Amino acid sequence: MKKDIHPDYRTVVFKDVSSDTNFLTRSCIRTTDTITLEDGNEYPLYKINVSSASHPFYTGQKMLVDTAGRVEKFRQRYKKGAKKD
């Protein structure tokens, strides 16, 4: 096996900002943020938006989609460019 070509794995905390859940695992991801957990140790922190703690597939909860609001925003945004007959 060649030396110095493999990534340096270390313990990293992935924080799901949607559900405020922490996952402690090993990764080679680089980050400048740190967090101190309940065990008193400081770990590198990587923030994520979706994980198994917040994704509807894993939680069984349906997401509320405001389609009427999206349609109205679209119409308001592009109403100015529409030609009047």
N, CA, C and O of each residue as an XYZ file, in Angstrom:
340
protein
N       0.844     -1.178      0.000
C       0.000      0.000      0.000
C       0.893      1.246      0.000
O       1.873      1.308      0.743
N       0.558      2.228     -0.825
C       1.350      3.447     -0.904
C       1.134      4.301      0.339
O       0.038      4.349      0.897
N       2.186      4.964      0.753
C       2.108      5.845      1.912
C       1.678      7.243      1.493
O       1.916      7.663      0.361
N       1.051      7.949      2.404
C       0.665      9.360      2.246
C      -0.336      9.623      1.131
O      -0.390     10.745      0.626
N      -1.127      8.640      0.728
C      -2.171      8.896     -0.273
C      -3.564      8.732      0.316
O      -4.549      9.111     -0.318
N      -3.662      8.182      1.502
C      -4.958      7.947      2.124
C      -5.358      9.136      2.993
O      -4.500      9.753      3.624
N      -6.639      9.461      3.032
C      -7.080     10.614      3.842
C      -6.917     10.333      5.327
O      -6.907      9.185      5.771
N      -6.792     11.406      6.070
C      -6.644     11.320      7.520
C      -8.036     11.306      8.155
O      -8.691     12.345      8.241
N      -8.483     10.140      8.595
C      -9.797     10.033      9.226
C      -9.715     10.502     10.665
O      -8.745     10.217     11.368
N     -10.731     11.216     11.096
C     -10.805     11.706     12.473
C     -12.252     11.720     12.899
O     -13.154     11.588     12.072
N     -12.474     11.877     14.173
C     -13.828     11.929     14.710
C     -14.409     13.318     14.444
O     -13.800     14.334     14.777
N     -15.595     13.343     13.838
C     -16.247     14.593     13.442
C     -17.702     14.543     13.882
O     -18.318     13.477     13.878
N     -18.254     15.689     14.260
C     -19.668     15.797     14.606
C     -20.395     16.420     13.422
O     -20.034     17.503     12.962
N     -21.422     15.727     12.932
C     -22.312     16.261     11.909
C     -23.563     16.737     12.622
O     -24.215     15.961     13.320
N     -23.904     18.011     12.453
C     -25.069     18.587     13.130
C     -26.159     18.887     12.115
O     -25.959     19.656     11.175
N     -27.317     18.267     12.322
C     -28.486     18.541     11.485
C     -29.129     19.804     12.040
O     -29.682     19.786     13.140
N     -29.061     20.899     11.289
C     -29.581     22.175     11.774
C     -31.101     22.220     11.749
O     -31.702     23.050     12.432
N     -31.740     21.339     10.971
C     -33.201     21.304     10.920
C     -33.799     20.714     12.191
O     -34.803     21.213     12.701
N     -33.180     19.651     12.702
C     -33.728     18.981     13.879
C     -32.848     19.142     15.117
O     -33.162     18.594     16.174
N     -31.748     19.890     14.994
C     -30.824     20.121     16.104
C     -30.323     18.796     16.695
O     -30.314     18.614     17.912
N     -29.907     17.873     15.814
C     -29.415     16.561     16.209
C     -27.952     16.444     15.829
O     -27.548     16.885     14.754
N     -27.150     15.846     16.715
C     -25.730     15.644     16.466
C     -25.442     14.175     16.183
O     -26.012     13.284     16.811
N     -24.543     13.937     15.221
C     -24.081     12.597     14.899
C     -22.563     12.587     15.031
O     -21.879     13.346     14.345
N     -22.038     11.751     15.890
C     -20.602     11.626     16.086
C     -20.118     10.426     15.286
O     -20.539      9.297     15.537
N     -19.236     10.669     14.326
C     -18.733      9.608     13.460
C     -17.328      9.964     12.992
O     -16.805     11.032     13.309
N     -16.733      9.062     12.240
C     -15.404      9.325     11.688
C     -15.541      9.752     10.235
O     -16.344      9.202      9.482
N     -14.733     10.754      9.852
C     -14.792     11.275      8.497
C     -13.464     11.942      8.164
O     -12.674     12.253      9.056
N     -13.229     12.156      6.886
C     -12.029     12.877      6.449
C     -12.375     14.300      6.010
O     -11.531     14.984      5.430
N     -13.591     14.753      6.274
C     -14.024     16.093      5.884
C     -13.260     17.145      6.696
O     -12.973     16.947      7.876
N     -12.944     18.244      6.053
C     -12.220     19.335      6.703
C     -13.183     20.463      7.026
O     -14.001     20.849      6.191
N     -13.087     20.987      8.229
C     -13.933     22.093      8.658
C     -13.190     22.917      9.700
O     -12.298     22.411     10.381
N     -13.557     24.182      9.821
C     -12.914     25.054     10.802
C     -13.756     25.206     12.065
O     -13.246     25.652     13.093
N     -15.040     24.842     12.007
C     -15.922     24.955     13.163
C     -15.660     23.817     14.133
O     -15.270     22.721     13.731
N     -15.880     24.088     15.427
C     -15.738     23.060     16.457
C     -16.927     23.108     17.387
O     -17.647     24.105     17.441
N     -17.135     22.022     18.123
C     -18.220     21.934     19.093
C     -17.732     21.100     20.269
O     -16.955     20.163     20.090
N     -18.186     21.440     21.473
C     -17.888     20.665     22.662
C     -19.138     19.890     23.038
O     -20.193     20.475     23.284
N     -19.014     18.574     23.080
C     -20.155     17.714     23.401
C     -20.237     17.464     24.900
O     -19.411     17.946     25.675
N     -21.260     16.694     25.292
C     -21.505     16.417     26.707
C     -20.343     15.693     27.375
O     -20.179     15.783     28.592
N     -19.533     14.976     26.596
C     -18.413     14.243     27.175
C     -17.235     15.148     27.510
O     -16.245     14.687     28.077
N     -17.329     16.440     27.166
C     -16.293     17.408     27.493
C     -15.223     17.542     26.433
O     -14.348     18.399     26.556
N     -15.261     16.735     25.410
C     -14.269     16.803     24.332
C     -14.724     17.749     23.233
O     -15.918     17.904     22.977
N     -13.749     18.378     22.591
C     -14.033     19.290     21.482
C     -13.779     18.553     20.176
O     -12.731     17.933     19.994
N     -14.752     18.628     19.262
C     -14.686     17.930     17.995
C     -14.890     18.912     16.851
O     -15.523     19.952     17.035
N     -14.360     18.595     15.665
C     -14.692     19.396     14.472
C     -16.184     19.265     14.177
O     -16.771     18.202     14.382
N     -16.791     20.340     13.698
C     -18.236     20.383     13.453
C     -18.503     20.649     11.982
O     -17.904     21.540     11.381
N     -19.422     19.857     11.400
C     -19.888     20.081     10.030
C     -21.407     20.147     10.074
O     -22.060     19.206     10.525
N     -21.975     21.267      9.602
C     -23.419     21.479      9.649
C     -24.061     20.988      8.356
O     -23.577     21.269      7.259
N     -25.166     20.246      8.505
C     -25.917     19.736      7.365
C     -27.375     20.159      7.504
O     -27.844     20.413      8.614
N     -28.089     20.234      6.393
C     -29.488     20.665      6.412
C     -30.458     19.512      6.598
O     -31.496     19.679      7.238
N     -30.140     18.349      6.052
C     -31.047     17.210      6.105
C     -30.271     15.966      6.498
O     -29.180     15.712      5.989
N     -30.843     15.195      7.407
C     -30.273     13.904      7.793
C     -31.426     12.947      8.051
O     -32.585     13.285      7.808
N     -31.114     11.766      8.536
C     -32.174     10.809      8.830
C     -33.065     11.282      9.977
O     -34.175     10.777     10.143
N     -32.595     12.240     10.764
C     -33.401     12.763     11.871
C     -34.447     13.768     11.404
O     -35.408     14.039     12.123
N     -34.266     14.329     10.195
C     -35.211     15.351      9.744
C     -35.843     15.041      8.388
O     -36.796     15.715      7.999
N     -35.350     14.058      7.669
C     -35.897     13.753      6.341
C     -37.244     13.048      6.477
O     -37.369     12.124      7.281
N     -38.258     13.462      5.710
C     -39.595     12.876      5.828
C     -39.642     11.374      5.564
O     -40.486     10.681      6.132
N     -38.766     10.862      4.726
C     -38.759      9.426      4.455
C     -38.459      8.633      5.716
O     -39.070      7.591      5.951
N     -37.526      9.113      6.533
C     -37.128      8.410      7.747
C     -38.009      8.739      8.938
O     -38.198      7.898      9.816
N     -38.554      9.954      8.983
C     -39.366     10.346     10.135
C     -40.825      9.943      9.980
O     -41.541      9.839     10.976
N     -41.281      9.713      8.747
C     -42.673      9.345      8.507
C     -43.606     10.537      8.491
O     -44.819     10.365      8.366
N     -43.076     11.729      8.612
C     -43.900     12.933      8.586
C     -43.909     13.504      7.177
O     -42.902     13.480      6.471
N     -45.056     14.013      6.790
C     -45.165     14.641      5.476
C     -44.775     16.101      5.591
O     -45.064     16.762      6.588
N     -44.122     16.584      4.570
C     -43.774     18.002      4.531
C     -44.955     18.776      3.985
O     -45.619     18.336      3.046
N     -45.214     19.922      4.573
C     -46.281     20.788      4.075
C     -45.721     21.644      2.955
O     -44.777     22.408      3.154
N     -46.303     21.510      1.792
C     -45.857     22.281      0.647
C     -46.900     23.339      0.351
O     -48.068     23.032      0.113
N     -46.474     24.563      0.368
C     -47.364     25.693      0.128
C     -47.381     26.005     -1.358
O     -46.763     26.972     -1.803
N     -48.096     25.178     -2.131
C     -48.103     25.372     -3.585
C     -48.877     26.620     -3.974
O     -48.504     27.294     -4.934
N     -49.934     26.944     -3.264
C     -50.702     28.143     -3.604
C     -49.844     29.385     -3.406
O     -49.888     30.305     -4.223
N     -49.083     29.419     -2.352
C     -48.194     30.558     -2.105
C     -47.109     30.672     -3.154
O     -46.748     31.778     -3.554
N     -46.585     29.548     -3.604
C     -45.561     29.561     -4.634
C     -46.112     30.060     -5.963
O     -45.450     30.812     -6.679
N     -47.333     29.634     -6.285
C     -47.949     30.073     -7.534
C     -48.182     31.579     -7.494
O     -47.918     32.268     -8.480
N     -48.666     32.094     -6.383
C     -48.905     33.534     -6.267
C     -47.602     34.326     -6.356
O     -47.568     35.389     -6.976
N     -46.544     33.830     -5.751
C     -45.251     34.510     -5.851
C     -44.792     34.559     -7.306
O     -44.286     35.579     -7.775
N     -44.974     33.447     -8.012
C     -44.596     33.387     -9.424
C     -45.387     34.399    -10.226
O     -44.820     35.133    -11.035
N     -46.688     34.445    -10.012
C     -47.534     35.379    -10.769
C     -47.178     36.826    -10.463
O     -47.139     37.659    -11.369
N     -46.917     37.132     -9.201
C     -46.554     38.497     -8.833
C     -45.216     38.890     -9.447
O     -45.037     40.026     -9.888
N     -44.288     37.958     -9.475
C     -42.953     38.248     -9.983
C     -42.974     38.512    -11.485
O     -42.292     39.416    -11.968
N     -43.749     37.731    -12.218
C     -43.735     37.836    -13.673
C     -44.925     38.591    -14.249
O     -45.099     38.633    -15.467
N     -45.745     39.185    -13.390
C     -46.890     39.948    -13.866
C     -46.415     41.218    -14.595
O     -47.066     41.660    -15.541
N     -45.339     41.780    -14.183
C     -44.842     43.026    -14.778
C     -44.454     42.838    -16.234
O     -44.650     43.744    -17.044
N     -43.903     41.671    -16.587
C     -43.450     41.427    -17.947
C     -44.519     40.934    -18.882
O     -44.255     40.778    -20.074
N     -45.731     40.677    -18.389
C     -46.796     40.135    -19.235
C     -47.373     41.244    -20.115
O     -47.518     42.385    -19.677
N     -47.699     40.894    -21.361
C     -48.303     41.862    -22.278
C     -49.806     41.922    -22.032
O     -50.464     40.912    -21.784
N     -50.324     43.145    -22.112
C     -51.774     43.327    -21.948
C     -52.401     43.437    -23.318
O     -51.922     44.202    -24.154
N     -53.455     42.693    -23.565
C     -54.128     42.719    -24.862
C     -55.323     43.640    -24.845
O     -56.008     43.783    -25.858
